Amino acid sequence: MILAQQQDFEKVKEIFYQHKQWFPHVRTDYMRREIDKGHIVLDREVIITYNFYKKKQSIGNVLAQQGDCILHQIAAKNKDGSASEVLQRFFKWTERRVFLSVRSDNIIAKKFYEKNNMKLIGKTSWARGTLPGDVYLYDAL
């Protein structure tokens, strides 16, 4: 995987801002910190932010285990199939279970995850329960 470096910051910011509707909470200080930690993939103008759980963690009504991966965001500059290609390489690279949560009303993203062999396995919510979400899993094991 190609991890973003600080010199890639403007490109990462541009892609996130292109998708501000779905990522209004992603701030520039978060982007810089995640780049520093090596937790942002930037490949073919697709960004993936992720982390690995250090301990068991609840994602809504689902329990992830220590070592599982959480995919925080994925966004692509173009709609040319590159996001699927990068995501599939990400799955192979992590060699572990990958969880993500997505807003229930983000139908396009949910179809994308399902097309990429992720399964809907649970429910979650944000904003004190007023914003419903779904939990997906890619199980590489």
N, C-alpha and C positions, 0 to 999 in steps of 0.2 A: 504494500500500500504506500501511497505517496502522502506523507504527512505535511500539513501546512507549516510554513516557517513564517517568522515575523514579516519578512519581505512580501509575503502573500496576503497580508492583512487587508489591503484595499480590495483585493479580489474577493476575499471571504465576505467582507462587509457588503460589497456590491450585490453578491448573490443573496445574502440574507435580506437586504433591503428590497430586493426584487420581489420577495415573498413576505413582505411585512404583514399582510393579512393573516398569515398563519403563524408568524414568529414575532409578534409585537413585543414580546418580553425579552428578546435577545438583544442585549446591549453591547456596545463596543468593548467595555472593560471585560465582559464575559468572553468575547471572541479572543481578545489578547491573552487572557489567562489560559484558555483552552489550547490555544496555539502553543504557548509556553510549556504546557503539560504534555504536549504531543497527543492531544485528544481531538484533533480535527484533521480529517482526511480531506485533501483537495486534489482531485484527480479528474481530468476531462471536464473541468468546470462544474464538478459536482462536489458538494461538501457534505460530510457526515461528521457529526459530533457524537462522541461515545465515551463510555467509561466502563470499568470492570468493578463489580461489587466486591467490597472488602469483607462483607458479612451478609447474612440473610437479609433480604429487603422486601417489604411489601410494595407492590405496584397495584394499587386498588385492591381487588379481592384475589390477587395472584401473589404467590411467594416465590421470589427469585433466590437462588442460592449463591453463596460465596463463589466468586470466580465467573459468574454469569456476566454477560455483556448487556449494557443498556444503551440502546441507540437513542440519543436525545433528539437530534434533528437530521434530516436529509433534505437537501435542496439542490436543484440543478438550474444552471443558467438557461439551458436549451431543452426543448422537448424532442430529443433526437435518439432516445434509447440509451444514452450514456448513463443515466441514473440507474437503470436496471443492471447494466454491465458492471458499474462500480459497486453497487450493492452486492451482487453475486460474488465479486472478488473479495469484498469485505467479509462476507460470511465464511469464505474459505480461509481467509487470513486469520480470523478470530479463532476458528476451530472450537467453538463452544456455542452454547445457547445464547440467542440474541433476543432480547425483549425490547418492545417500544410501546409507548402509549400515544394515542392520537385522538384529536377531538372527534366525537361521534358524527358531527356534521361535515367532516372533511372526507366526502365520498370519493373524490379523485385519489387522495392518498391511500384510503383503505383498499380501493381496487388495485392500486399499484402494489401494496404490500401482499395482497392475496395472489396477484400475478407472479410475485417473486417468492412464492412458497412459504409465506408466513400465515399462521393460523390465528384466528380470533379466539382468545382463550379466557378473556375476562373483561371486567368493567372497572373504571376509575372515574374520578371527577376532580375538578379544580374549582377555584373561586368559591370555596365553602359549599361545594355540592351543586352550584348553579350551572356549571359548565361540564356536561357529561363527556366521558371519553371511553375508548376501547383499548384493551391491551392485546398486543399481538406477540407471537413467538415464532422464531425460526429455530428449529432444533437440529443442530448439526450432528448430534450424537446418535 
